[in-house]
Amino acid sequence: MRHPGALAAPTTRAEGTAHAWVTACAPRPRETDAEEPAARLGRLTLPELRELRRVSGREEAELSYVRRMLHGRIDILTAEIRGRTTPPAPTAP
């Protein structure tokens, strides 16, 4: 079963490459817990809360890195498409 943010199975070679890259870089989803988050947090000690915050910060940094890499890839692909579809500028005689 896929998690809600999972990518669909790739159908082309390019999609397969992108899918493999994102899958390798993305942090793994955690199991969901039916218990209310506030109830869980209330039982944690201060050191446990600090550790949870530290871990969450690392996960956020990993996601941010993957997002930046994907945006860079999108920019490169957009430029390549634009270069292939925009007619060359006329040269002066």
C-alpha positions in Angstrom: 0.0 0.0 0.0 1.3 3.4 -0.9 1.4 6.3 1.5 -0.6 9.5 0.5 2.4 11.3 -0.9 3.8 8.4 -2.8 4.7 8.8 -6.5 2.8 6.8 -9.1 4.7 4.0 -10.8 6.8 5.4 -13.6 5.7 4.8 -17.2 8.6 6.2 -19.3 12.3 6.0 -19.0 12.5 9.6 -17.9 9.9 9.1 -15.3 11.7 6.0 -14.1 14.9 7.9 -13.7 13.2 10.7 -11.8 11.2 8.3 -9.7 14.4 6.3 -8.7 16.2 9.5 -7.8 13.4 10.9 -5.7 12.8 7.5 -4.1 16.5 7.2 -3.2 16.7 10.8 -1.7 13.4 11.1 0.1 13.1 10.2 3.7 10.9 7.2 4.4 7.4 7.8 5.7 6.6 6.8 9.2 3.8 4.7 10.4 0.8 6.7 11.3 -0.4 6.7 14.9 -4.2 7.0 15.6 -3.4 8.7 19.0 -3.8 12.4 19.2 -0.4 14.2 18.8 -1.0 16.4 21.9 -1.7 13.4 24.1 1.6 11.8 22.9 3.6 14.9 23.5 2.2 15.4 27.0 3.8 12.1 28.1 7.3 12.9 26.7 10.0 14.2 29.0 11.8 17.4 28.2 14.9 15.6 26.8 12.6 13.4 24.7 10.8 16.5 23.3 14.2 18.1 22.5 15.3 14.9 20.7 12.0 14.8 18.7 12.5 18.4 17.7 16.1 17.7 16.7 15.0 14.7 14.6 12.1 16.7 13.0 14.6 19.5 12.1 16.9 17.0 10.4 13.9 15.5 8.5 12.8 19.0 7.4 16.4 19.7 6.2 16.4 16.5 4.1 13.0 17.3 2.6 14.1 20.8 1.8 17.2 19.5 0.1 15.2 17.1 -2.1 12.8 19.9 -2.9 15.7 22.2 -4.0 17.2 19.4 -6.1 13.8 18.8 -7.8 13.3 22.5 -8.5 16.8 22.7 -10.0 16.0 19.7 -12.2 12.7 21.3 -13.3 14.6 24.5 -14.2 17.1 22.6 -16.3 14.4 20.6 -18.1 12.3 23.8 -18.7 15.4 25.5 -20.2 16.0 22.5 -22.4 12.4 22.4 -23.6 12.5 26.2 -24.2 15.8 25.8 -26.2 14.3 23.2 -28.4 11.0 25.0 -29.1 12.1 28.6 -29.4 13.2 29.6 -32.9 16.7 30.9 -33.1 17.1 34.7 -33.2 17.8 36.1 -36.7 21.4 37.2 -37.3 22.2 40.7 -38.6 23.4 40.8 -42.2 
